[in-house]
Amino acid sequence: MSTAKIYTINYQLHGQPKSFVVRAEVMNNAEAWHWAAVDADVAHVSRIGRVGHEQVKKTTRPWAEKYGITEVTWAPPK
């Protein structure tokens, strides 16, 4: 049984508000910054089924901020 939950992530991209939902087993500020970068198309996720074969480096807050991502927040499921 999967323990993944649906989270809402809000952020600003070059001053424009963005929002999306993501299904994840774990969510914290570092994960939220990475997922915001993925949504903004400046970061990548590993291909499905290749988790053990490919290690994709998580995006950090300073790196994401270089591409105009700011004010990342996340909300747990209700």
C-alpha positions in Angstrom: 0.0 0.0 0.0 1.3 3.4 -1.0 1.8 6.1 1.7 2.0 8.9 -0.8 -0.2 12.0 -0.2 -1.2 14.9 -2.4 0.4 18.2 -1.6 -0.2 21.7 -2.9 2.9 23.8 -3.8 2.7 27.5 -4.4 5.6 29.6 -5.6 6.5 32.7 -7.6 8.2 32.5 -11.0 9.6 35.9 -12.0 7.0 37.5 -9.9 4.1 35.5 -11.3 2.1 33.2 -8.9 2.1 29.5 -9.7 0.4 26.6 -8.0 0.3 22.9 -8.6 -0.3 19.6 -6.8 2.2 16.7 -6.5 1.8 13.2 -5.1 4.7 12.3 -2.8 5.5 10.1 0.2 7.6 12.8 1.9 7.2 16.6 1.7 9.4 19.2 3.4 10.8 22.6 2.4 13.7 21.1 0.5 11.4 18.8 -1.5 9.0 21.7 -2.2 11.8 23.8 -3.7 12.8 20.9 -5.9 9.3 20.3 -7.1 8.7 24.0 -7.8 11.9 23.9 -10.0 10.5 20.8 -11.8 7.2 22.6 -12.4 9.1 25.7 -13.7 11.0 23.4 -16.1 14.4 24.1 -14.7 14.9 20.8 -12.9 14.3 17.1 -13.7 13.0 14.0 -12.1 14.2 10.5 -12.6 12.4 8.4 -15.2 9.7 6.1 -13.9 11.0 2.6 -13.2 14.6 3.8 -13.1 14.8 5.0 -9.5 17.6 2.7 -8.5 19.5 3.3 -11.7 19.5 7.0 -12.0 20.2 9.4 -9.2 18.9 12.9 -10.1 20.4 15.7 -8.0 17.7 17.6 -6.0 17.4 21.3 -6.8 18.4 23.6 -3.9 16.8 26.9 -2.9 19.8 29.0 -4.0 20.0 27.3 -7.4 16.2 27.7 -7.9 16.4 31.4 -7.0 18.9 31.9 -9.8 16.1 31.0 -12.2 13.5 33.3 -10.7 11.8 30.9 -8.3 10.8 32.6 -5.0 8.3 32.3 -2.1 7.9 28.5 -2.2 5.3 27.2 0.2 3.5 23.9 0.5 0.4 22.6 2.2 -0.4 19.1 3.4 -3.5 17.3 2.4 -6.7 18.3 4.2 
